[in-house]
Amino acid sequence: MLLLLTPFARKPTLKTVLIAGTIALAVSLLLFVGKPFVPVAFILMVLSFGILLTNVKGIVTHIPLSLAARIAHSGIALLIVGIITSQTQSIEYHAQIAQNEKKTVYPVTLELVGMVEGIKSAIVFKYDYYNTSKTIQTPYFIDTRTNQLFREPYIDYNLHYDVYISPVEYRLGKDTLTQIMLKKGEVRSFNDVTVRFDGFDIDRMAMMQGNPKIYALCTIKYQGKEYTVRPGVLFDGDRRTNVNTMLPGTTRTISLMDFDIHEKLIVLYMDAPANTTVPPDFVIVDISFKRLIWFVWLGTVVIALGTALPLVKRPWNT
């Protein structure tokens, strides 16, 4: 529309043609890298880009400066609309999906396929959105540089809603049989036992010597009897050694996997009973539908265009 309405008062100068032609040639060469070279198509592409760039220069030259402010203000309005709709009219769901289970949330159906292991592992889903069906991956791995869990959402861009699939936690089925998290005083049933975390037993003398010893005092009820166990951890510089114990009357190991003294929290490992069926892996995932968020990006582009127009026009008019 701007091309049709722009009054070109004179032909482009030789300098303009040369600059536009050089840029058009470079862009065309880049687009043909690694692709079959068709001379006619290449020439037409160069000519098309050259005409486009020349016309853009003419459009910018003849647009009134007063229009630039209106363009920038329109961009701000689009930006505000995008922020309002994406923040106040978005929908978010929190779902737990077992492996090979399908879960429908709004217009999306997700099926957990599993985990692709590697340096940069990823969670694999089968993803259906209305009539679109595909396999997607969301990165989920420990970053070796920061030693922290890296999670990245999958984003499906659409006109009405952008869909965000964000993994929160992936749990192996075997871990649900062998690991349990407890706060101080909390009592939980775990497989064929009942566990209560009673607190920490810290060897103060060893801590003063720089080699702390920390034990978790737990009361376990098993086959009608109660037992006290003390799985712990010994620290020697950077080395960590687990002090394991056994479930009385069995050969099942109990270990202190992790702990937080300030939060009074522990993670225990305990061997599962024999012949126990391992449940499937599962993932906890956030599924968000952000409405018209592309207005934010469109508004940003329009603001930049309206701001840049006076800067671009000024040298040509002086």
Buried (B, 14 or more C-beta within 10 A) or exposed (E): EEEEEBEEEEEBEEEBBEBBBEBBBEBBEEEBEEEEEEEEEBEEBBEEBBBBBBBBBBBBBBBEEEEBBEBBEBBBBBBEBBBEBBEEEBEEEEBBBBBEEEBEBEBBBBBBBBBBEEEBBBBBBBBBBEEEEEEBBBBBBEEEEEEEEBBBBBBBEBEEBBBBBBBEEBBBBEBBBBBBEBEBEBEBEBBEBBBBBEEBEBBEEBEEEEBBBBBBBBBBBBEEEEBEBEBBBBBEEEEEEBBEBBBBEBEBBBBBBEBEEEEBBBBBBBBBEEEEEEBBBBBEBBBBBBBBBBBBEBBBEBBEBBBBBEEBBEEEEE
